[in-house]
C-alpha cells in the first residue's frame, strides 16, 4: 500500500471518528437539556423578559421597576451593571448551553424572570466595548430548549439626547459622536433582525413616557405583560434630557446623515 492511499485512509478514519464524537456530544447535550427541562415541568408557563436597547436608554431603571414586582425575579439594584442572569449570559457567550440552562434553572420559582442587556453591555467593573453585542440568538435557543416564553422590551429615548449621553458618558463612544451614531443604528438593527428572524413578541419602553406619566405608565407596562397592578415609589429626574439637548445643539456634526 503506497503512502498516498495510507494517508487517505487515515484521513477518512479521523473524519468518521470526529463525526461520531460530535454526534455523541450532541446527544449528551440534548439529553442533559431534556433532563433540565423535565426538572422544570412544575414551572410551566414561565416567561423570560429581556429589556434591551442602546446604552443610556433606560434599561437599568426599567429593570429595577419590573424587578420590584412581587411576581418577577430580577435585579432590584442595577446601578452597578449587575444582572440576575449574568452567569447565564457568560455561559451563552461561550456557547455553553447546558451550563446556561443549569444556571437559569437554579434561580427559583418566580413565574417571570427579567434580564437586561444594554447594547453594548458593561458587566460589573468591566466597561462595554465598541460594537460588542450580546448573544441574543443563544438566549433564544435557551428559552426554546426550556420551553420558556421570551418577550423583548426595547428601550427608547429621544435620539439627540441618547446620542449626547452616549458620547459624553459612555466608554464605547470614547467622546466621539460619530462612533455613537454608528452604535445607535447597529444596536437597533441587531434587535430588529433578531425579532424578525425568530418571530419574538416585543414592544417599546419610552424613557420620556416614564418621566412624564410616571406611575400610570408603570402600571400600563405591568398590564401589557399580564402582571397584576403593583404600587411602588419612583425616584426619577424631572427632565433627564434638558442638558443633553443643550450639548447636542452646540455640535456642528449633529446630522445623522
N, C-alpha and C positions, 0 to 999 in steps of 0.2 A: 504493500500500500504506500503510494507516494505521499510526500509531505503535504501537498495541497488538499488531497482527499481527507487525510487525517485532520488537518486544520478545520476543514469544512464540517466534518462530523463532530468535532469538539465544539464548534460554534452552535451547531444545531442542538446538542445536548445541553449547553448552557442556556440557550433560549428557552427550551421546554422546562428546564429546571427552574429558571427565574419566573416563568409563566405560572408554574404550579405554586411557587411560593407566593406570587401575587394573588392567585385565586384563594389560597389558604388564608392569607392575611385579610382579604375582603370578606371571606366567610366568617372569620373571627370577629371582625368589626361589626358585621351585620348581626351576628348572634348576640354580641355584647349590647348593641343598641336595642335589640329586641328585649333583652333581659331588663334593661333600664326602663324601657317603655312599659313593660308589664308591671314593674315595681311601682309605676306611677298611675296605674289603672284607676285607683281610687280617687285620683285628682283630675279626672276627665273634665274637659271644658275650660282648662286653664288658658289664659291669654298672656302673650308677651307683647308689651308695648315698647316700641323703640322711638325715642324722641331724638330727632336728628335734624341738623341744619348747619349752615356755615357758623364758624366761631362768632361769638358776640351777637347771636340772635335770640338768646334767652333759653338755651337748652337747660342750663342749670336751675334757673328759677322755676321753670315748668316742671322739671324733675322733682324739685323739693315740694311743690304744690301737690302733685299727684302722689308722691310718697307719703304725704301726711294723711291720706285717706286710709281708713282702717281696713279696707279690703285689698290694699295694694302693698306689695313688698317692693321697696325701692331704696333710695338714698336720701334720707331726710336732710342731710347736710352735704350738698355737692360743692361747697365753696373751695374745697381742696382738690377738686377734679377727680375725686374718688367715685367709684360706682359699684353698686352691689354685684354687678356681673363682670367686674374687671378680670377675675380669674377665668371666667368663661371666654371672654374676648381674647385673653392671652393664648388660650388653647386653640381658639379658632384661627388666630394669626399663624399658628404653627401647623394648621391642618390636622389637629388632634381632636377629631370629632367625638370619639368615645370619652376622652377626658373632659371635654367641654360638657357633654351630656351628664357625666357624673357630678361635675361642679354645679350644674343647674339643678339636678335632682336633689342635691343636698340642701337647697335653700329654704325648704319648708313648705307649708300648706297653703299659702296665700293664693287665691284664685287668679289674681292679676299680678304680674311682675313687670316693673318698668325699668328700663335701662336707657342710658343716653350716650350719644356719641356726637360731639362736635366734629365738623369736617374742615380741616384735620383736627385730631383729638390729642389733648395732653392727658397724661396719667400721672397723678401724684406730683412729684417734683420734676418729672420729665416734660420738657417743653414739646409742643407739637411741631412737626416738621412740614415744610412747604410741600404741598401736593402729596401728602401721605394720608391715605384714606382707609377707613375700616373695612373688614371683610364682610360686607353685607350678604354676599352670596352664601358664605359659610353659616351665618346666622339663620338664613332661610332654611338651609339644609338641616340644621339642628332642630328647628321647630317642626319641620316635616317629619324627621325621624322620631320625635317625641309626641307627635300629634298635638302640638300647641298652636293655637291660632296666633298669627302675627299681625299686628296693626302698627302702622308707622304714622307718627305725628311730626309733620315738617314745620320747623320753627321759621318764622319770617320776621323781618324788621325793615323799616324804611331803608331803601338801598343806600342812599348817601350816608345816612347815619351809621349803617352797618360797615360800609367801606372805610369811613373815617375811624371808627372804633378799632377795626381790624388793623388799619395801617399804623395807628398811634400806639396801640396797647398789645397787640398780639405778635408773638415771636415769628411765626411763619412769614408774615408780610415784611418783616425787617424794616419798618418805616418806609415801605415802598408801595405807593398807591397802585402802581401797575401790577405788582405781584398780588395785591389784594383783589384787584379786578379779575385776574386770571383764576384765582382760587374760588372766588364767589361764583363764577359761571360754572367751573368744573364741579363744585360741590353739588349744585342743583342738578346738573346733567347726570352726575352719578346717581343721585336719588331717583330721578325720573326714569332713567334707564332700568334701574333695579326694580322699581314698582311696575313698570310695563312688562318687563321680561318675566317676572314671577307672579304678576296679577295680584299684588298685595294691596289690601284696603288701606286707605290713608285719608287724612285731612290735615288742614293747616292750622297752626297756632300763631297768633299775632301778638307780638310783644306790645305794640301800641294799643291793641284792643284790651289787653290785660291791664295796662296802666289806666286806660280811660274808664272801662266798665267794671274793673276790679272783681268783687265777689260774684256779681251776676255772670261775668264771663267764666269764672272758675266753675260755677255750678252748671253752666251750659256745656263745658267740656266734660264734666262728670256724666251728664245726661247723654252726650254723644257716645260715651264709652260704655253706657249701660250700668253706670255706678250710681248708687243712691246719693242724695244730697249729703254734703258734709261741710259744716261751717268751720272755718279756720281763719286765724288772723293773717293779714297780708301786710308785709313791710315792703313798700315799693317807692321808688323815687318818683316825684311828681312828673318830671319830664326828662328822661334819660337821653333824649336826642338833641336838646337845645344846643349844648356846647359842640356837639358833633356837626350840626348844621353850620355853625359859625366857622369851624375848621375847614369844612368842605368848601364853603363859599370863598375861602381865601385861596383856593387852589386854581391854577390855570389849566391843569390837566384833568379836570373832573369829568369830562365827557367819557362815556363808556365805549365809544367807537373811535 
